[in-house]
């Protein structure tokens, strides 16, 4: 019985086989927006002293503003 390595499928990870330019990635992030979250805990001797939860939303103003209604002429 042979063992075969499973290759990643492009349907599972669409970015695994094509390079993405930084400009394209930034354009997509600003068009749709992204939320970055993180937790920081300051502890001494396994005693939690300070816990900070961070959340940041990065998006362009156009992505967050509601669309303006169209005016019929």
N, C-alpha and C positions, 0 to 999 in steps of 0.2 A: 504494500500500500504506500503510495507516494504522497508527500505533503506538498501542497502548492501554496504559494503566497498569494493572498488576495490583493489585487491591484485596486486602488480607489476608483470609483466610478465617477465620471464627469457629472452625472445627474445628482450624485450625493454632494459633491463639492464643485460647483461650476467654476470657481476661480483656481482650481488646482492645476489646470493645464494651460492657462493663457495668462500672459503677463498683463498687469493693469498699471497704467501710468498714474502717477500721483495726482496729476491734474484731473484725470477722469474720476478717480476715487473721491477727490475733494468736491467735484461737481455733483456727484451722486449724493454725497453726504449732505451738502447744502441744499439740494433739491428736496430730499426726503426728510432729513433730520436724523439725529442719532442721540441716544441717551447714554451717558457714561455714569456708572455708579461704582461706589467703593466704600469700604469701611476701614477705619483706622482705629486701633485699640492700643492705648499706652498702658502697659502693665509692668509692675515690679514685683518680683517674687510670686508670680502667678496670681497676683491680685490686680484686677482691672481697675485702673484709676480714671482714665478718660476714654470715652468712645465717641468717635465722630463719624457720622454717615454723610457721604458726599453724593450729590446727584447733579449732573450738568446736562443741559439740553443744548446741542449745537445744531443750528439750522439757520437758513436765511429768512429774512423777514417775509419774503414772498411765499415761502412754504408754510408759515404760521398764520398769515393774514387770510381771512375768508375771501373767497372770490367776489369781485364786485358784480352786481347784477347788470346784465346787458340792457341797454336802452334802445328800444325800437325807434327807427327814424320816422 
